[in-house]
Amino acid sequence: MTEHPPRSPFRAFEGTPPTPPPAELLARFASIVGARYALTSAQDRAPYEREWRDHFVGKAAMVLRPGTVQEVSEILKLANETRTSIIPQGGNTGLVGGQTPHETGHEIVVSLTRLDRIRDVDPIGHTMVAEAGVVLQTAQEAAERVDRFFPLSLAAEGSCTIGGVLSSNAGGVNAIVYGTARDLMLGLEVVLADGRIWSGLRRLKKDNTGYDLRHLFVGAEGTLGIITAAVLKLYPRPRMQVTAFAGLPSPAAALALMGRITGSVTGALTSFELLPRFSIETAVTYDPLTRDPFAIPHPWYVLMEVSAQSAQGLRDGLETVLTQAYELGLVADAAIAESLEQRNAFWRIREVIPEKQKLLGASIKHDVSVPVAHVPAFIAEASAAVTRLIPGCRPMPFGHLGDGNIHFNVSQPTDADGAAFMLRWDEVNALVHRIVLSHGGSISAEHGIGRLKRHLLPDVKDIVELDLMRSLKRMLDPNGILNPGKVL
Ligand SMILES: Cc1cc2nc3c(=O)[nH]c(=O)nc-3n(C[C@H](O)[C@H](O)[C@H](O)COP(=O)(O)OP(=O)(O)OC[C@H]3O[C@@H](n4cnc5c(N)ncnc54)[C@H](O)[C@@H]3O)c2cc1C
């Protein structure tokens, strides 16, 4: 991999800044959505110009909040004619800066949150048609009301939107069984850069009529079109879930335990989250509602959940596997949740970790994946390498072991200067990514490329693949108006 000079994760605008849209043009954009939904004052724009961690803070010429697909279409038509840059935005929870405008003040943010209708729920056909601005949790609840299950679940589900999770192809805690957002989508409605509306809201599991274009827009991070609605796949609601916490000696033991559960428990292993002791200590120290799961600390932990349509044998099956694993030395301690309250308490430990890690000071992050069998070696090699590079730094590798997806976060040494530590972001990234690539992994497992990892793409993508990506961008957005400076 190419070495990059040290930089902070927030990069200044690279390339030729677009010219500022004149006042007369801004007025034309405003007239599409009406003055109430065209936000121009600094105060009104502010929540759309920064993300919650303040890693990416930009400035927009205005924020438009269209209420219909037709309005989205008219906005893009005008933007395309006038070469105005458009930044699509959903719940603004993305972690790679894709949804925030650059600092030029020349781009227009198009927020999709007013497109928030669930158009249809079909429990027999197991589908839901949801508009882009529907909050993920609202979609989950709508499925639940008809006794169905929409499995996409992540800590930001109270704010992130269907358009956003599809555009970033979010994974979350159930991906081990149900796949990522891409796998949960049957059809899309998309407004193209020139304003044309592609009505691809098909509800078909089988449709072999040529190229399957819908997947181009999933994970495209708003660079190829604006998703306005989607047909989502629903599943039978698992009647029974058994959740357990285990303390273990190593990630290798966790992997062996996962294999044993998959092979012998009735039902599906729907979550398998690996957590180091350091992450449990962080959660317990900084979250007053979190308790240490065991009296004695263990080097590693797993939060696991198995789900099935019937309770029969599920709990006993998991208990048997955990007992066998204990006898084999794979598990040092284990507890099965006996109530919903205890299940929620287990999950709370996992969910507060990303937020509470901020209280340890600066941290350099990696959202990476390697083949599942390589996770233990990757964690060992990457932890050793970063501690050699920055003695005293505190690696916190946690995440979705079942998907080989580890959030390899590195907290600054205690009492070190946070800003100086962050200046080593690229150096640490390069080191960790080199190890990821040596294991045949990916430098962005879940969060995408956005602005944060754009400069890394040429180093990790096959040259032919990159060329095809650029050709697709030129074809679908020849004037480069959609989310410029992101991904490519
Ligand atoms: C606490 C927390 C936990 C998270 N956990 C996970 C996790 O477990 N797994 C995971 O995969 N991700 C996770 N994420 C990141 C995840 O990518 C986002 O939360 C979510 O997918 C983004 O949805 P959003 O509506 O907020 O989109 P935004 O942040 O608004 O946008 C994200 C990207 O999509 C584009 N976009 C948004 N809407 C549209 C649209 N309608 N059409 C075209 N482009 C659009 C934007 O331009 C941007 O590039 C987490 C984030 C947070 C804050």
The ligand as an ORCA input file, in Angstrom:
! r2SCAN-3c Opt
* xyz 0 1
  C     -24.376      4.693     16.870
  C     -24.189      4.182     15.463
  C     -24.159      2.823     15.242
  C     -23.998      2.329     13.948
  N     -23.956      0.981     13.787
  C     -23.828      0.483     12.549
  C     -23.816     -0.927     12.350
  O     -23.890     -1.719     13.283
  N     -23.716     -1.367     11.081
  C     -23.619     -0.526     10.016
  O     -23.528     -0.988      8.889
  N     -23.616      0.805     10.179
  C     -23.714      1.327     11.412
  N     -23.718      2.692     11.580
  C     -23.490      3.560     10.410
  C     -24.593      3.457      9.391
  O     -24.019      3.529      8.110
  C     -25.631      4.504      9.492
  O     -26.152      4.598     10.787
  C     -26.811      4.348      8.521
  O     -26.641      3.335      7.581
  C     -26.964      5.632      7.766
  O     -28.308      5.963      7.644
  P     -28.763      7.503      7.635
  O     -30.193      7.545      7.282
  O     -28.378      8.181      8.880
  O     -27.924      8.061      6.401
  P     -26.977      9.369      6.298
  O     -25.958      9.325      7.367
  O     -27.824     10.560      6.237
  O     -26.308      9.088      4.903
  C     -25.418      8.037      4.708
  C     -24.990      7.993      3.230
  O     -26.103      7.670      2.405
  C     -26.424      8.741      1.504
  N     -27.884      8.824      1.488
  C     -28.712      8.993      2.549
  N     -29.992      8.899      2.149
  C     -29.972      8.672      0.813
  C     -30.977      8.468     -0.175
  N     -32.264      8.482      0.134
  N     -30.596      8.255     -1.456
  C     -29.279      8.232     -1.784
  N     -28.290      8.419     -0.897
  C     -28.635      8.629      0.389
  C     -25.714      9.954      2.043
  O     -25.361     10.852      1.017
  C     -24.484      9.321      2.705
  O     -23.498      9.091      1.738
  C     -23.883      3.227     12.853
  C     -23.942      4.590     13.090
  C     -24.083      5.074     14.368
  C     -24.162      6.550     14.589
*
